[in-house]
Amino acid sequence: MLDDAFNPISRDGAGTIEVALWLQKAFRTLVSYNNKEMNKEAVAHANLAYRYAEETLILPEELEALKEAHKFTTTE
């Protein structure tokens, strides 16, 4: 389910900081449900979205904002 919902957005929206940040917030919300399987999948998708955006974004301040959002998402 997460693959179908998030992978295309992660890939196609990677160059837009607002999309990249929104995705990290969405994955953070999924992690907050404290379901072991959901956490695993949400973190994996957060990592994938981060990697796509990291390769696409060019402004250092956007990359820093993404890094902070990703760190917050994956350290629960």
mmCIF file of the N, C-alpha and C atoms, coordinates in Angstrom:
data_MODEL
# 
_entry.id   MODEL 
# 
loop_
_atom_site.group_PDB 
_atom_site.id 
_atom_site.type_symbol 
_atom_site.label_atom_id 
_atom_site.label_alt_id 
_atom_site.label_comp_id 
_atom_site.label_asym_id 
_atom_site.label_entity_id 
_atom_site.label_seq_id 
_atom_site.pdbx_PDB_ins_code 
_atom_site.Cartn_x 
_atom_site.Cartn_y 
_atom_site.Cartn_z 
_atom_site.occupancy 
_atom_site.B_iso_or_equiv 
_atom_site.pdbx_formal_charge 
_atom_site.auth_seq_id 
_atom_site.auth_comp_id 
_atom_site.auth_asym_id 
_atom_site.auth_atom_id 
_atom_site.pdbx_PDB_model_num 
ATOM 1   N N  . MET A 1 1  ? 0.820  -1.183 0.000  1.00 0.00 ? 1  MET A N  1 
ATOM 2   C CA . MET A 1 1  ? 0.000  0.000  0.000  1.00 0.00 ? 1  MET A CA 1 
ATOM 3   C C  . MET A 1 1  ? 0.872  1.259  0.000  1.00 0.00 ? 1  MET A C  1 
ATOM 4   N N  . LEU A 1 2  ? 1.891  1.294  0.854  1.00 0.00 ? 2  LEU A N  1 
ATOM 5   C CA . LEU A 1 2  ? 2.750  2.473  0.910  1.00 0.00 ? 2  LEU A CA 1 
ATOM 6   C C  . LEU A 1 2  ? 3.524  2.662  -0.388 1.00 0.00 ? 2  LEU A C  1 
ATOM 7   N N  . ASP A 1 3  ? 3.934  1.567  -1.013 1.00 0.00 ? 3  ASP A N  1 
ATOM 8   C CA . ASP A 1 3  ? 4.629  1.678  -2.296 1.00 0.00 ? 3  ASP A CA 1 
ATOM 9   C C  . ASP A 1 3  ? 3.758  2.413  -3.314 1.00 0.00 ? 3  ASP A C  1 
ATOM 10  N N  . ASP A 1 4  ? 2.520  1.982  -3.440 1.00 0.00 ? 4  ASP A N  1 
ATOM 11  C CA . ASP A 1 4  ? 1.612  2.583  -4.419 1.00 0.00 ? 4  ASP A CA 1 
ATOM 12  C C  . ASP A 1 4  ? 1.320  4.042  -4.104 1.00 0.00 ? 4  ASP A C  1 
ATOM 13  N N  . ALA A 1 5  ? 1.188  4.356  -2.843 1.00 0.00 ? 5  ALA A N  1 
ATOM 14  C CA . ALA A 1 5  ? 0.811  5.715  -2.454 1.00 0.00 ? 5  ALA A CA 1 
ATOM 15  C C  . ALA A 1 5  ? 1.986  6.683  -2.486 1.00 0.00 ? 5  ALA A C  1 
ATOM 16  N N  . PHE A 1 6  ? 3.154  6.248  -2.043 1.00 0.00 ? 6  PHE A N  1 
ATOM 17  C CA . PHE A 1 6  ? 4.236  7.195  -1.818 1.00 0.00 ? 6  PHE A CA 1 
ATOM 18  C C  . PHE A 1 6  ? 5.393  7.145  -2.809 1.00 0.00 ? 6  PHE A C  1 
ATOM 19  N N  . ASN A 1 7  ? 5.678  6.006  -3.398 1.00 0.00 ? 7  ASN A N  1 
ATOM 20  C CA . ASN A 1 7  ? 6.838  5.938  -4.287 1.00 0.00 ? 7  ASN A CA 1 
ATOM 21  C C  . ASN A 1 7  ? 6.765  6.910  -5.463 1.00 0.00 ? 7  ASN A C  1 
ATOM 22  N N  . PRO A 1 8  ? 5.630  7.004  -6.163 1.00 0.00 ? 8  PRO A N  1 
ATOM 23  C CA . PRO A 1 8  ? 5.589  7.971  -7.269 1.00 0.00 ? 8  PRO A CA 1 
ATOM 24  C C  . PRO A 1 8  ? 5.744  9.417  -6.806 1.00 0.00 ? 8  PRO A C  1 
ATOM 25  N N  . ILE A 1 9  ? 5.163  9.745  -5.662 1.00 0.00 ? 9  ILE A N  1 
ATOM 26  C CA . ILE A 1 9  ? 5.290  11.104 -5.137 1.00 0.00 ? 9  ILE A CA 1 
ATOM 27  C C  . ILE A 1 9  ? 6.731  11.371 -4.730 1.00 0.00 ? 9  ILE A C  1 
ATOM 28  N N  . SER A 1 10 ? 7.362  10.397 -4.089 1.00 0.00 ? 10 SER A N  1 
ATOM 29  C CA . SER A 1 10 ? 8.760  10.544 -3.678 1.00 0.00 ? 10 SER A CA 1 
ATOM 30  C C  . SER A 1 10 ? 9.662  10.778 -4.879 1.00 0.00 ? 10 SER A C  1 
ATOM 31  N N  . ARG A 1 11 ? 9.453  10.026 -5.922 1.00 0.00 ? 11 ARG A N  1 
ATOM 32  C CA . ARG A 1 11 ? 10.284 10.122 -7.123 1.00 0.00 ? 11 ARG A CA 1 
ATOM 33  C C  . ARG A 1 11 ? 10.002 11.407 -7.895 1.00 0.00 ? 11 ARG A C  1 
ATOM 34  N N  . ASP A 1 12 ? 8.724  11.654 -8.184 1.00 0.00 ? 12 ASP A N  1 
ATOM 35  C CA . ASP A 1 12 ? 8.369  12.769 -9.064 1.00 0.00 ? 12 ASP A CA 1 
ATOM 36  C C  . ASP A 1 12 ? 8.400  14.126 -8.365 1.00 0.00 ? 12 ASP A C  1 
ATOM 37  N N  . GLY A 1 13 ? 8.249  14.132 -7.047 1.00 0.00 ? 13 GLY A N  1 
ATOM 38  C CA . GLY A 1 13 ? 8.259  15.385 -6.308 1.00 0.00 ? 13 GLY A CA 1 
ATOM 39  C C  . GLY A 1 13 ? 9.577  15.682 -5.634 1.00 0.00 ? 13 GLY A C  1 
ATOM 40  N N  . ALA A 1 14 ? 10.601 14.895 -5.931 1.00 0.00 ? 14 ALA A N  1 
ATOM 41  C CA . ALA A 1 14 ? 11.874 15.008 -5.224 1.00 0.00 ? 14 ALA A CA 1 
ATOM 42  C C  . ALA A 1 14 ? 12.523 16.376 -5.349 1.00 0.00 ? 14 ALA A C  1 
ATOM 43  N N  . GLY A 1 15 ? 12.277 17.070 -6.435 1.00 0.00 ? 15 GLY A N  1 
ATOM 44  C CA . GLY A 1 15 ? 12.916 18.361 -6.652 1.00 0.00 ? 15 GLY A CA 1 
ATOM 45  C C  . GLY A 1 15 ? 12.176 19.534 -6.047 1.00 0.00 ? 15 GLY A C  1 
ATOM 46  N N  . THR A 1 16 ? 11.095 19.271 -5.355 1.00 0.00 ? 16 THR A N  1 
ATOM 47  C CA . THR A 1 16 ? 10.297 20.327 -4.737 1.00 0.00 ? 16 THR A CA 1 
ATOM 48  C C  . THR A 1 16 ? 10.380 20.175 -3.227 1.00 0.00 ? 16 THR A C  1 
ATOM 49  N N  . ILE A 1 17 ? 10.988 21.146 -2.566 1.00 0.00 ? 17 ILE A N  1 
ATOM 50  C CA . ILE A 1 17 ? 11.224 21.030 -1.126 1.00 0.00 ? 17 ILE A CA 1 
ATOM 51  C C  . ILE A 1 17 ? 9.923  20.854 -0.350 1.00 0.00 ? 17 ILE A C  1 
ATOM 52  N N  . GLU A 1 18 ? 8.867  21.523 -0.769 1.00 0.00 ? 18 GLU A N  1 
ATOM 53  C CA . GLU A 1 18 ? 7.596  21.390 -0.049 1.00 0.00 ? 18 GLU A CA 1 
ATOM 54  C C  . GLU A 1 18 ? 7.089  19.960 -0.087 1.00 0.00 ? 18 GLU A C  1 
ATOM 55  N N  . VAL A 1 19 ? 7.238  19.297 -1.211 1.00 0.00 ? 19 VAL A N  1 
ATOM 56  C CA . VAL A 1 19 ? 6.818  17.899 -1.328 1.00 0.00 ? 19 VAL A CA 1 
ATOM 57  C C  . VAL A 1 19 ? 7.719  17.004 -0.479 1.00 0.00 ? 19 VAL A C  1 
ATOM 58  N N  . ALA A 1 20 ? 9.013  17.239 -0.554 1.00 0.00 ? 20 ALA A N  1 
ATOM 59  C CA . ALA A 1 20 ? 9.955  16.425 0.217  1.00 0.00 ? 20 ALA A CA 1 
ATOM 60  C C  . ALA A 1 20 ? 9.702  16.543 1.717  1.00 0.00 ? 20 ALA A C  1 
ATOM 61  N N  . LEU A 1 21 ? 9.436  17.760 2.177  1.00 0.00 ? 21 LEU A N  1 
ATOM 62  C CA . LEU A 1 21 ? 9.150  17.950 3.605  1.00 0.00 ? 21 LEU A CA 1 
ATOM 63  C C  . LEU A 1 21 ? 7.810  17.347 3.988  1.00 0.00 ? 21 LEU A C  1 
ATOM 64  N N  . TRP A 1 22 ? 6.812  17.512 3.138  1.00 0.00 ? 22 TRP A N  1 
ATOM 65  C CA . TRP A 1 22 ? 5.490  16.939 3.403  1.00 0.00 ? 22 TRP A CA 1 
ATOM 66  C C  . TRP A 1 22 ? 5.594  15.423 3.553  1.00 0.00 ? 22 TRP A C  1 
ATOM 67  N N  . LEU A 1 23 ? 6.373  14.796 2.679  1.00 0.00 ? 23 LEU A N  1 
ATOM 68  C CA . LEU A 1 23 ? 6.539  13.342 2.772  1.00 0.00 ? 23 LEU A CA 1 
ATOM 69  C C  . LEU A 1 23 ? 7.164  12.936 4.100  1.00 0.00 ? 23 LEU A C  1 
ATOM 70  N N  . GLN A 1 24 ? 8.188  13.642 4.532  1.00 0.00 ? 24 GLN A N  1 
ATOM 71  C CA . GLN A 1 24 ? 8.815  13.306 5.813  1.00 0.00 ? 24 GLN A CA 1 
ATOM 72  C C  . GLN A 1 24 ? 7.813  13.456 6.957  1.00 0.00 ? 24 GLN A C  1 
ATOM 73  N N  . LYS A 1 25 ? 6.976  14.480 6.898  1.00 0.00 ? 25 LYS A N  1 
ATOM 74  C CA . LYS A 1 25 ? 5.939  14.659 7.926  1.00 0.00 ? 25 LYS A CA 1 
ATOM 75  C C  . LYS A 1 25 ? 4.932  13.517 7.885  1.00 0.00 ? 25 LYS A C  1 
ATOM 76  N N  . ALA A 1 26 ? 4.562  13.086 6.694  1.00 0.00 ? 26 ALA A N  1 
ATOM 77  C CA . ALA A 1 26 ? 3.613  11.976 6.559  1.00 0.00 ? 26 ALA A CA 1 
ATOM 78  C C  . ALA A 1 26 ? 4.209  10.690 7.137  1.00 0.00 ? 26 ALA A C  1 
ATOM 79  N N  . PHE A 1 27 ? 5.478  10.437 6.835  1.00 0.00 ? 27 PHE A N  1 
ATOM 80  C CA . PHE A 1 27 ? 6.123  9.239  7.367  1.00 0.00 ? 27 PHE A CA 1 
ATOM 81  C C  . PHE A 1 27 ? 6.284  9.334  8.875  1.00 0.00 ? 27 PHE A C  1 
ATOM 82  N N  . ARG A 1 28 ? 6.561  10.524 9.380  1.00 0.00 ? 28 ARG A N  1 
ATOM 83  C CA . ARG A 1 28 ? 6.655  10.723 10.834 1.00 0.00 ? 28 ARG A CA 1 
ATOM 84  C C  . ARG A 1 28 ? 5.320  10.383 11.500 1.00 0.00 ? 28 ARG A C  1 
ATOM 85  N N  . THR A 1 29 ? 4.232  10.787 10.878 1.00 0.00 ? 29 THR A N  1 
ATOM 86  C CA . THR A 1 29 ? 2.909  10.473 11.407 1.00 0.00 ? 29 THR A CA 1 
ATOM 87  C C  . THR A 1 29 ? 2.696  8.964  11.453 1.00 0.00 ? 29 THR A C  1 
ATOM 88  N N  . LEU A 1 30 ? 3.084  8.264  10.394 1.00 0.00 ? 30 LEU A N  1 
ATOM 89  C CA . LEU A 1 30 ? 2.935  6.808  10.379 1.00 0.00 ? 30 LEU A CA 1 
ATOM 90  C C  . LEU A 1 30 ? 3.791  6.154  11.454 1.00 0.00 ? 30 LEU A C  1 
ATOM 91  N N  . VAL A 1 31 ? 5.000  6.652  11.661 1.00 0.00 ? 31 VAL A N  1 
ATOM 92  C CA . VAL A 1 31 ? 5.875  6.117  12.709 1.00 0.00 ? 31 VAL A CA 1 
ATOM 93  C C  . VAL A 1 31 ? 5.246  6.328  14.084 1.00 0.00 ? 31 VAL A C  1 
ATOM 94  N N  . SER A 1 32 ? 4.546  7.419  14.269 1.00 0.00 ? 32 SER A N  1 
ATOM 95  C CA . SER A 1 32 ? 3.973  7.742  15.585 1.00 0.00 ? 32 SER A CA 1 
ATOM 96  C C  . SER A 1 32 ? 2.885  6.766  16.022 1.00 0.00 ? 32 SER A C  1 
ATOM 97  N N  . TYR A 1 33 ? 2.372  5.955  15.110 1.00 0.00 ? 33 TYR A N  1 
ATOM 98  C CA . TYR A 1 33 ? 1.347  4.977  15.479 1.00 0.00 ? 33 TYR A CA 1 
ATOM 99  C C  . TYR A 1 33 ? 1.906  3.813  16.288 1.00 0.00 ? 33 TYR A C  1 
ATOM 100 N N  . ASN A 1 34 ? 3.229  3.713  16.355 1.00 0.00 ? 34 ASN A N  1 
ATOM 101 C CA . ASN A 1 34 ? 3.905  2.681  17.155 1.00 0.00 ? 34 ASN A CA 1 
ATOM 102 C C  . ASN A 1 34 ? 3.483  1.256  16.798 1.00 0.00 ? 34 ASN A C  1 
ATOM 103 N N  . ASN A 1 35 ? 3.343  1.012  15.512 1.00 0.00 ? 35 ASN A N  1 
ATOM 104 C CA . ASN A 1 35 ? 3.097  -0.327 15.004 1.00 0.00 ? 35 ASN A CA 1 
ATOM 105 C C  . ASN A 1 35 ? 4.402  -0.801 14.373 1.00 0.00 ? 35 ASN A C  1 
ATOM 106 N N  . LYS A 1 36 ? 4.949  -1.888 14.878 1.00 0.00 ? 36 LYS A N  1 
ATOM 107 C CA . LYS A 1 36 ? 6.278  -2.337 14.476 1.00 0.00 ? 36 LYS A CA 1 
ATOM 108 C C  . LYS A 1 36 ? 6.424  -2.472 12.959 1.00 0.00 ? 36 LYS A C  1 
ATOM 109 N N  . GLU A 1 37 ? 5.482  -3.110 12.302 1.00 0.00 ? 37 GLU A N  1 
ATOM 110 C CA . GLU A 1 37 ? 5.561  -3.294 10.848 1.00 0.00 ? 37 GLU A CA 1 
ATOM 111 C C  . GLU A 1 37 ? 5.400  -1.963 10.117 1.00 0.00 ? 37 GLU A C  1 
ATOM 112 N N  . MET A 1 38 ? 4.463  -1.131 10.588 1.00 0.00 ? 38 MET A N  1 
ATOM 113 C CA . MET A 1 38 ? 4.259  0.175  9.964  1.00 0.00 ? 38 MET A CA 1 
ATOM 114 C C  . MET A 1 38 ? 5.498  1.042  10.136 1.00 0.00 ? 38 MET A C  1 
ATOM 115 N N  . ASN A 1 39 ? 6.098  1.014  11.325 1.00 0.00 ? 39 ASN A N  1 
ATOM 116 C CA . ASN A 1 39 ? 7.318  1.795  11.567 1.00 0.00 ? 39 ASN A CA 1 
ATOM 117 C C  . ASN A 1 39 ? 8.420  1.410  10.579 1.00 0.00 ? 39 ASN A C  1 
ATOM 118 N N  . LYS A 1 40 ? 8.612  0.104  10.415 1.00 0.00 ? 40 LYS A N  1 
ATOM 119 C CA . LYS A 1 40 ? 9.648  -0.394 9.510  1.00 0.00 ? 40 LYS A CA 1 
ATOM 120 C C  . LYS A 1 40 ? 9.412  0.127  8.093  1.00 0.00 ? 40 LYS A C  1 
ATOM 121 N N  . GLU A 1 41 ? 8.194  0.019  7.620  1.00 0.00 ? 41 GLU A N  1 
ATOM 122 C CA . GLU A 1 41 ? 7.871  0.459  6.262  1.00 0.00 ? 41 GLU A CA 1 
ATOM 123 C C  . GLU A 1 41 ? 7.938  1.978  6.121  1.00 0.00 ? 41 GLU A C  1 
ATOM 124 N N  . ALA A 1 42 ? 7.449  2.691  7.114  1.00 0.00 ? 42 ALA A N  1 
ATOM 125 C CA . ALA A 1 42 ? 7.468  4.156  7.056  1.00 0.00 ? 42 ALA A CA 1 
ATOM 126 C C  . ALA A 1 42 ? 8.903  4.678  7.039  1.00 0.00 ? 42 ALA A C  1 
ATOM 127 N N  . VAL A 1 43 ? 9.768  4.102  7.851  1.00 0.00 ? 43 VAL A N  1 
ATOM 128 C CA . VAL A 1 43 ? 11.166 4.526  7.868  1.00 0.00 ? 43 VAL A CA 1 
ATOM 129 C C  . VAL A 1 43 ? 11.840 4.193  6.539  1.00 0.00 ? 43 VAL A C  1 
ATOM 130 N N  . ALA A 1 44 ? 11.560 3.029  5.991  1.00 0.00 ? 44 ALA A N  1 
ATOM 131 C CA . ALA A 1 44 ? 12.132 2.655  4.695  1.00 0.00 ? 44 ALA A CA 1 
ATOM 132 C C  . ALA A 1 44 ? 11.689 3.639  3.609  1.00 0.00 ? 44 ALA A C  1 
ATOM 133 N N  . HIS A 1 45 ? 10.421 4.016  3.626  1.00 0.00 ? 45 HIS A N  1 
ATOM 134 C CA . HIS A 1 45 ? 9.924  4.975  2.641  1.00 0.00 ? 45 HIS A CA 1 
ATOM 135 C C  . HIS A 1 45 ? 10.474 6.382  2.898  1.00 0.00 ? 45 HIS A C  1 
ATOM 136 N N  . ALA A 1 46 ? 10.651 6.748  4.151  1.00 0.00 ? 46 ALA A N  1 
ATOM 137 C CA . ALA A 1 46 ? 11.266 8.038  4.481  1.00 0.00 ? 46 ALA A CA 1 
ATOM 138 C C  . ALA A 1 46 ? 12.688 8.087  3.931  1.00 0.00 ? 46 ALA A C  1 
ATOM 139 N N  . ASN A 1 47 ? 13.408 6.984  4.079  1.00 0.00 ? 47 ASN A N  1 
ATOM 140 C CA . ASN A 1 47 ? 14.780 6.919  3.570  1.00 0.00 ? 47 ASN A CA 1 
ATOM 141 C C  . ASN A 1 47 ? 14.813 7.025  2.046  1.00 0.00 ? 47 ASN A C  1 
ATOM 142 N N  . LEU A 1 48 ? 13.905 6.344  1.376  1.00 0.00 ? 48 LEU A N  1 
ATOM 143 C CA . LEU A 1 48 ? 13.851 6.393  -0.080 1.00 0.00 ? 48 LEU A CA 1 
ATOM 144 C C  . LEU A 1 48 ? 13.524 7.812  -0.560 1.00 0.00 ? 48 LEU A C  1 
ATOM 145 N N  . ALA A 1 49 ? 12.512 8.423  0.042  1.00 0.00 ? 49 ALA A N  1 
ATOM 146 C CA . ALA A 1 49 ? 12.132 9.793  -0.339 1.00 0.00 ? 49 ALA A CA 1 
ATOM 147 C C  . ALA A 1 49 ? 13.290 10.752 -0.088 1.00 0.00 ? 49 ALA A C  1 
ATOM 148 N N  . TYR A 1 50 ? 13.981 10.566 1.023  1.00 0.00 ? 50 TYR A N  1 
ATOM 149 C CA . TYR A 1 50 ? 15.141 11.401 1.341  1.00 0.00 ? 50 TYR A CA 1 
ATOM 150 C C  . TYR A 1 50 ? 16.218 11.260 0.274  1.00 0.00 ? 50 TYR A C  1 
ATOM 151 N N  . ARG A 1 51 ? 16.509 10.035 -0.128 1.00 0.00 ? 51 ARG A N  1 
ATOM 152 C CA . ARG A 1 51 ? 17.552 9.809  -1.128 1.00 0.00 ? 51 ARG A CA 1 
ATOM 153 C C  . ARG A 1 51 ? 17.186 10.442 -2.470 1.00 0.00 ? 51 ARG A C  1 
ATOM 154 N N  . TYR A 1 52 ? 15.925 10.293 -2.876 1.00 0.00 ? 52 TYR A N  1 
ATOM 155 C CA . TYR A 1 52 ? 15.485 10.945 -4.123 1.00 0.00 ? 52 TYR A CA 1 
ATOM 156 C C  . TYR A 1 52 ? 15.688 12.454 -4.037 1.00 0.00 ? 52 TYR A C  1 
ATOM 157 N N  . ALA A 1 53 ? 15.222 13.055 -2.963 1.00 0.00 ? 53 ALA A N  1 
ATOM 158 C CA . ALA A 1 53 ? 15.296 14.511 -2.820 1.00 0.00 ? 53 ALA A CA 1 
ATOM 159 C C  . ALA A 1 53 ? 16.741 14.979 -2.672 1.00 0.00 ? 53 ALA A C  1 
ATOM 160 N N  . GLU A 1 54 ? 17.531 14.223 -1.942 1.00 0.00 ? 54 GLU A N  1 
ATOM 161 C CA . GLU A 1 54 ? 18.934 14.585 -1.739 1.00 0.00 ? 54 GLU A CA 1 
ATOM 162 C C  . GLU A 1 54 ? 19.673 14.663 -3.078 1.00 0.00 ? 54 GLU A C  1 
ATOM 163 N N  . GLU A 1 55 ? 19.315 13.802 -4.008 1.00 0.00 ? 55 GLU A N  1 
ATOM 164 C CA . GLU A 1 55 ? 19.952 13.787 -5.325 1.00 0.00 ? 55 GLU A CA 1 
ATOM 165 C C  . GLU A 1 55 ? 19.420 14.891 -6.243 1.00 0.00 ? 55 GLU A C  1 
ATOM 166 N N  . THR A 1 56 ? 18.272 15.470 -5.903 1.00 0.00 ? 56 THR A N  1 
ATOM 167 C CA . THR A 1 56 ? 17.600 16.401 -6.808 1.00 0.00 ? 56 THR A CA 1 
ATOM 168 C C  . THR A 1 56 ? 17.680 17.854 -6.351 1.00 0.00 ? 56 THR A C  1 
ATOM 169 N N  . LEU A 1 57 ? 17.542 18.094 -5.062 1.00 0.00 ? 57 LEU A N  1 
ATOM 170 C CA . LEU A 1 57 ? 17.573 19.467 -4.546 1.00 0.00 ? 57 LEU A CA 1 
ATOM 171 C C  . LEU A 1 57 ? 18.980 20.040 -4.671 1.00 0.00 ? 57 LEU A C  1 
ATOM 172 N N  . ILE A 1 58 ? 19.065 21.341 -4.975 1.00 0.00 ? 58 ILE A N  1 
ATOM 173 C CA . ILE A 1 58 ? 20.389 21.933 -5.178 1.00 0.00 ? 58 ILE A CA 1 
ATOM 174 C C  . ILE A 1 58 ? 20.730 23.027 -4.168 1.00 0.00 ? 58 ILE A C  1 
ATOM 175 N N  . LEU A 1 59 ? 19.741 23.618 -3.525 1.00 0.00 ? 59 LEU A N  1 
ATOM 176 C CA . LEU A 1 59 ? 20.022 24.690 -2.578 1.00 0.00 ? 59 LEU A CA 1 
ATOM 177 C C  . LEU A 1 59 ? 20.424 24.119 -1.221 1.00 0.00 ? 59 LEU A C  1 
ATOM 178 N N  . PRO A 1 60 ? 21.537 24.576 -0.670 1.00 0.00 ? 60 PRO A N  1 
ATOM 179 C CA . PRO A 1 60 ? 22.006 24.048 0.613  1.00 0.00 ? 60 PRO A CA 1 
ATOM 180 C C  . PRO A 1 60 ? 20.981 24.203 1.736  1.00 0.00 ? 60 PRO A C  1 
ATOM 181 N N  . GLU A 1 61 ? 20.260 25.312 1.779  1.00 0.00 ? 61 GLU A N  1 
ATOM 182 C CA . GLU A 1 61 ? 19.285 25.502 2.847  1.00 0.00 ? 61 GLU A CA 1 
ATOM 183 C C  . GLU A 1 61 ? 18.099 24.543 2.721  1.00 0.00 ? 61 GLU A C  1 
ATOM 184 N N  . GLU A 1 62 ? 17.746 24.176 1.495  1.00 0.00 ? 62 GLU A N  1 
ATOM 185 C CA . GLU A 1 62 ? 16.693 23.171 1.323  1.00 0.00 ? 62 GLU A CA 1 
ATOM 186 C C  . GLU A 1 62 ? 17.182 21.795 1.743  1.00 0.00 ? 62 GLU A C  1 
ATOM 187 N N  . LEU A 1 63 ? 18.402 21.476 1.383  1.00 0.00 ? 63 LEU A N  1 
ATOM 188 C CA . LEU A 1 63 ? 18.974 20.194 1.796  1.00 0.00 ? 63 LEU A CA 1 
ATOM 189 C C  . LEU A 1 63 ? 19.086 20.094 3.310  1.00 0.00 ? 63 LEU A C  1 
ATOM 190 N N  . GLU A 1 64 ? 19.431 21.188 3.964  1.00 0.00 ? 64 GLU A N  1 
ATOM 191 C CA . GLU A 1 64 ? 19.524 21.188 5.428  1.00 0.00 ? 64 GLU A CA 1 
ATOM 192 C C  . GLU A 1 64 ? 18.150 20.992 6.062  1.00 0.00 ? 64 GLU A C  1 
ATOM 193 N N  . ALA A 1 65 ? 17.134 21.660 5.528  1.00 0.00 ? 65 ALA A N  1 
ATOM 194 C CA . ALA A 1 65 ? 15.764 21.496 6.043  1.00 0.00 ? 65 ALA A CA 1 
ATOM 195 C C  . ALA A 1 65 ? 15.305 20.056 5.867  1.00 0.00 ? 65 ALA A C  1 
ATOM 196 N N  . LEU A 1 66 ? 15.608 19.475 4.728  1.00 0.00 ? 66 LEU A N  1 
ATOM 197 C CA . LEU A 1 66 ? 15.251 18.075 4.474  1.00 0.00 ? 66 LEU A CA 1 
ATOM 198 C C  . LEU A 1 66 ? 15.976 17.150 5.439  1.00 0.00 ? 66 LEU A C  1 
ATOM 199 N N  . LYS A 1 67 ? 17.259 17.404 5.650  1.00 0.00 ? 67 LYS A N  1 
ATOM 200 C CA . LYS A 1 67 ? 18.050 16.574 6.565  1.00 0.00 ? 67 LYS A CA 1 
ATOM 201 C C  . LYS A 1 67 ? 17.452 16.596 7.970  1.00 0.00 ? 67 LYS A C  1 
ATOM 202 N N  . GLU A 1 68 ? 17.067 17.771 8.431  1.00 0.00 ? 68 GLU A N  1 
ATOM 203 C CA . GLU A 1 68 ? 16.471 17.893 9.761  1.00 0.00 ? 68 GLU A CA 1 
ATOM 204 C C  . GLU A 1 68 ? 15.135 17.154 9.839  1.00 0.00 ? 68 GLU A C  1 
ATOM 205 N N  . ALA A 1 69 ? 14.313 17.308 8.827  1.00 0.00 ? 69 ALA A N  1 
ATOM 206 C CA . ALA A 1 69 ? 13.010 16.628 8.803  1.00 0.00 ? 69 ALA A CA 1 
ATOM 207 C C  . ALA A 1 69 ? 13.197 15.116 8.772  1.00 0.00 ? 69 ALA A C  1 
ATOM 208 N N  . HIS A 1 70 ? 14.147 14.654 7.978  1.00 0.00 ? 70 HIS A N  1 
ATOM 209 C CA . HIS A 1 70 ? 14.396 13.224 7.882  1.00 0.00 ? 70 HIS A CA 1 
ATOM 210 C C  . HIS A 1 70 ? 14.921 12.675 9.202  1.00 0.00 ? 70 HIS A C  1 
ATOM 211 N N  . LYS A 1 71 ? 15.830 13.398 9.833  1.00 0.00 ? 71 LYS A N  1 
ATOM 212 C CA . LYS A 1 71 ? 16.366 12.975 11.126 1.00 0.00 ? 71 LYS A CA 1 
ATOM 213 C C  . LYS A 1 71 ? 15.232 12.844 12.150 1.00 0.00 ? 71 LYS A C  1 
ATOM 214 N N  . PHE A 1 72 ? 14.343 13.804 12.150 1.00 0.00 ? 72 PHE A N  1 
ATOM 215 C CA . PHE A 1 72 ? 13.203 13.794 13.073 1.00 0.00 ? 72 PHE A CA 1 
ATOM 216 C C  . PHE A 1 72 ? 12.274 12.616 12.783 1.00 0.00 ? 72 PHE A C  1 
ATOM 217 N N  . THR A 1 73 ? 12.143 12.269 11.514 1.00 0.00 ? 73 THR A N  1 
ATOM 218 C CA . THR A 1 73 ? 11.272 11.156 11.118 1.00 0.00 ? 73 THR A CA 1 
ATOM 219 C C  . THR A 1 73 ? 11.844 9.815  11.524 1.00 0.00 ? 73 THR A C  1 
ATOM 220 N N  . THR A 1 74 ? 13.132 9.648  11.391 1.00 0.00 ? 74 THR A N  1 
ATOM 221 C CA . THR A 1 74 ? 13.724 8.315  11.548 1.00 0.00 ? 74 THR A CA 1 
ATOM 222 C C  . THR A 1 74 ? 14.362 8.064  12.904 1.00 0.00 ? 74 THR A C  1 
ATOM 223 N N  . THR A 1 75 ? 14.235 8.982  13.841 1.00 0.00 ? 75 THR A N  1 
ATOM 224 C CA . THR A 1 75 ? 14.801 8.763  15.181 1.00 0.00 ? 75 THR A CA 1 
ATOM 225 C C  . THR A 1 75 ? 13.714 8.736  16.224 1.00 0.00 ? 75 THR A C  1 
ATOM 226 N N  . GLU A 1 76 ? 12.876 7.760  16.169 1.00 0.00 ? 76 GLU A N  1 
ATOM 227 C CA . GLU A 1 76 ? 11.779 7.590  17.148 1.00 0.00 ? 76 GLU A CA 1 
ATOM 228 C C  . GLU A 1 76 ? 12.138 6.451  18.061 1.00 0.00 ? 76 GLU A C  1 
# 
